[in-house]
């Protein structure tokens, strides 16, 4: 079952994602919308990382930050991958929503490193 969801998540044509799916009414639209919302907060995470990691390195605690980030990535994946195990057409939406929620929480934690 998981390979099918990986197909839905990663291989489907991305032309549908070129415009916002958040106005749509189908489950596929909701799945793409959830992914778009995650991408936005993930982009913020990447911007924060580019700012915070060099500052942490300069203070001498960049290694600790990197270790924490790697642990968070493993934990996030372990938590969110479970959303795919139930199957169903909404599983991708639940997965991307989980990814978004985990990333929002991580963004808040990263901001404390400022």
N, C-alpha and C positions, 0 to 999 in steps of 0.2 A: 504494500500500500504506500509506503514512504516514497519509493521512486516516482510514483504518479504525482505526488504532491511536490516533489522536487522539480518535476517537469512543469507543473503549474506555476511554481514560484519563480523558477529561473530560466526556463527555456521558451516559454510562450513568447510570441512576437511582442516586442516592446512598443510597437507603434500605438497600441491602445493606451500606453502609459504616457505618451507624449502630451496628451491633454489630460486634465484632471478627471479622475474617475469618481471624485467625491460627489458629483452631481448625479451619478447614475443610480439606477434602481435595481440592478441585478446583483446576485452574489459575487459574480466576477468583478463588477465595479467596486463592490465593498472590499474585496480582496486587494485590488489594486490601490484603492484609496488608503487602506491601512498601510500598505507598503510605502506609498508616497509620504504619509505622515511620519513613518519611521525614518525615511530618507532625510527628511527635514531636520529631525532632532539628531540624527547621526552626523549630518553635516555640521551642526553646531558642536557636537562632541569633537569632531576633527579640528575645528577652529580653536576650541578650547585647548586641545592637546598641543597644538602648535604654539600656543601662547604659554601654557603652564609648564610643559616639559622642559624647555630651555631655562625657565626661571628656577625650576626645581633642581636642575643640574647645577646652576650657578650657586645655589644654596647648599649643594652637597647631598640633597636627598632625592635626586632624580632616579637613582636605583630603586629606592623604596616605592616611588610612584610607579615605575615601570612594573615592578613585581605586583603591586596592587592592581594595576590595569590588566595584566595578564590573568590574574586570578578572577577579576571581574568578568572578563571575556569568557572564561571557561564556565563560570557560574551562570552567566546570562544564557549561554548556549544550552547548558544542561536544563535550565528552567524552561526556556522557550521551545526547545525541541520536543518537549512532552506535548505541546499543543498540536503537533502533527499526528500523534499516535492514535487519536480518536477517529481519524478519518472524517469524511464528509466534505461537502463543498465549502463549508465555512472554516475549515481547519487553517487554510492560509491566512484568513483574516485574523483568527485568534493568534496565530504565530506572529504576524507582523505587529499586532496590537501589543503582544507581550514584549516584543523587541523594542517597540516604542517606549513602553512604560519602564522597562529596565534601563533604557538609554537616558530617559528624562531623569531618572533617579541618579544615574551615574554623572550626568551633567551637573547636577546639584552638588554631588560629592567632589567633583573636580573643581568646581568654583571655590570650594573651601581651601584649595591648595594655592589660591592667589595670594 
